[in-house]
Amino acid sequence: MKKHPIIIDLETKHTFREFSEPEQLGISVMAMYDYGSGQGMVLEEKELSKSFPLLEKASYIIGYNSNSFDLPVLQAYYPGDILKLSKFDILEDVRSLIGRRLALNDLASATLGKKKTGHGLMAIDYYKEGKIEELKKYCLGDVMITKELFDFGIKYGEIYYVNEFGRNIVKVNWKKYLEGNGNTETELTLPF
């Protein structure tokens, strides 16, 4: 059975100014795009367990800053070791290629001509103000921009960013994350 990647993004209830550890931040919503079904979805905190079988069956969990942020935050909800699942972090790959971190918005703007609809602190405000539908829309928007950037990199083998010298090319090799089956030795951590 062919496995497919899943792109994730999540929003938290709190900031690192309030808590120092990722598992203390709390998840307000998590958005996913499943290449297997071709569908995007958003789950609220109480629904997160619905994502676990999907994440465990994915060839790769793909995100932007996901290894340092999203997955450590999600670990507080996941009964196993989420970092043992096959994963690919676009930010880490870009940083390894050019030697510095770039914001998703910078890459999306230079590559796709699109910008995010907001920022993480705005998402926390949405949560605190009870604007859950706006929060879900924002989070799913981030997943879809990440997906479009990933798809562009697969199709063209490069993405772009702008600095003081102009537009720069980042050569990428991401096809293996779309076509591969990840770590096929991954043990499922949920009882079935």
C-alpha positions in Angstrom: 0.0 0.0 0.0 1.4 3.3 -1.1 2.0 5.9 1.6 1.5 9.6 1.1 2.9 12.7 2.9 0.9 15.0 5.2 1.6 18.6 5.6 0.9 20.0 9.1 0.8 23.3 10.9 -0.6 24.1 14.3 -1.4 27.1 16.4 -0.9 27.4 20.1 -2.8 28.9 23.0 0.3 30.5 24.6 3.6 32.0 23.6 7.2 31.2 24.7 6.9 34.4 26.7 4.4 32.7 28.9 6.0 29.2 28.9 9.5 28.0 28.1 8.8 24.5 27.0 6.9 23.6 23.8 4.7 21.0 25.5 3.3 23.7 27.8 2.0 25.9 24.9 -1.2 24.0 24.3 -2.7 23.5 20.8 -5.7 25.6 19.8 -6.0 24.1 16.2 -4.0 21.9 13.9 -4.4 21.9 10.1 -3.3 19.2 7.8 -3.2 18.5 4.1 -3.2 14.8 3.2 -1.7 14.0 -0.3 -3.4 10.6 -0.1 -7.0 12.1 0.0 -6.2 15.4 -1.6 -8.0 17.1 1.3 -7.2 19.7 3.9 -8.7 19.6 7.4 -8.5 21.5 10.6 -8.9 19.9 14.0 -9.5 21.6 17.3 -7.6 20.5 20.5 -10.3 18.1 21.5 -10.1 16.4 18.1 -6.4 15.9 17.9 -6.4 12.2 18.5 -8.2 11.8 15.1 -4.9 12.9 13.4 -2.7 10.3 15.0 -3.6 7.3 12.8 -3.2 9.6 9.7 0.2 10.8 10.9 1.4 7.3 11.7 0.4 6.1 8.2 2.0 9.0 6.4 5.1 8.5 4.4 6.4 11.8 5.8 5.1 14.5 8.1 6.0 17.7 6.4 6.0 21.2 7.9 7.8 24.5 8.2 9.8 24.7 11.4 7.9 21.5 12.4 10.9 19.6 13.9 11.6 22.5 16.3 8.1 23.7 17.0 5.0 21.8 15.7 6.1 18.3 16.6 7.5 19.1 20.1 4.2 20.9 20.8 2.1 18.0 19.5 4.2 15.6 21.5 2.3 16.7 24.7 -0.9 15.1 23.1 0.6 12.1 21.4 0.9 8.9 23.4 4.1 7.6 21.7 7.3 9.3 20.5 6.1 11.5 17.6 9.7 12.3 16.6 10.2 8.6 15.6 7.8 9.1 12.7 9.3 10.0 9.3 9.4 13.8 8.9 10.7 16.5 6.7 11.1 20.1 7.8 11.4 22.6 4.9 13.0 25.3 7.1 15.7 22.9 8.3 16.4 21.9 4.6 16.6 25.5 3.5 18.8 26.5 6.4 21.2 23.6 5.6 21.4 24.8 2.0 21.9 28.5 2.5 23.2 28.7 6.0 20.4 30.8 7.5 16.8 30.7 8.6 14.1 32.3 6.4 10.5 32.9 7.3 7.9 31.0 5.3 6.4 34.3 4.2 9.7 35.3 2.6 10.0 32.1 0.6 6.3 32.1 -0.3 6.4 35.8 -1.5 9.6 35.3 -3.6 8.6 31.9 -5.0 4.8 32.0 -5.3 4.0 35.7 -5.2 1.8 35.1 -2.2 1.9 36.1 1.4 0.5 34.5 4.6 -2.7 36.0 5.8 -1.2 36.8 9.3 1.2 35.7 11.9 1.3 33.3 14.9 0.7 36.0 17.5 -2.5 37.0 15.7 -3.6 33.3 15.8 -3.2 33.4 19.6 -5.4 36.5 19.7 -8.0 34.8 17.6 -8.0 31.9 20.1 -8.2 34.2 23.2 -11.0 36.2 21.5 -13.0 33.0 20.7 -12.7 33.6 16.9 -12.3 29.9 16.1 -13.4 30.0 12.5 -10.9 32.8 11.7 -8.2 30.8 13.5 -9.0 27.6 11.5 -9.0 29.6 8.2 -5.6 31.1 9.1 -4.0 27.8 10.1 -5.3 26.0 7.0 -4.0 28.9 4.9 -0.5 28.3 6.3 -0.7 24.6 5.4 -1.8 25.4 1.9 1.0 27.9 1.4 3.5 25.3 2.7 2.0 22.8 0.3 2.3 25.2 -2.7 5.9 25.9 -1.8 6.7 22.2 -1.4 4.9 21.4 -4.7 6.8 24.2 -6.5 10.1 22.9 -5.2 9.2 19.4 -6.4 8.1 20.6 -9.8 11.0 23.0 -10.5 13.8 21.8 -8.2 14.2 25.2 -6.8 12.6 27.9 -4.7 13.4 31.6 -4.2 14.1 34.3 -1.6 15.0 37.9 -1.8 17.8 39.7 0.0 19.8 42.9 -0.4 21.4 41.6 -3.6 18.1 40.6 -5.2 16.3 37.4 -5.9 18.2 34.2 -5.0 17.7 30.6 -6.0 17.7 27.7 -3.5 18.2 24.4 -5.4 16.1 21.7 -3.6 15.6 18.0 -4.0 12.2 17.2 -2.5 10.7 14.6 -4.9 11.8 11.8 -2.6 9.5 13.2 0.1 6.5 13.1 -2.2 7.3 9.7 -3.8 9.0 7.9 -1.0 7.5 5.8 1.7 9.5 7.2 4.6 10.9 5.0 7.3 9.0 1.7 6.6 10.4 0.4 9.9 8.4 2.9 12.0 6.6 1.1 14.7 3.1 2.3 15.3 2.8 3.7 18.8 -0.9 3.6 19.2 -2.7 0.4 20.2 -5.0 -0.9 17.5 
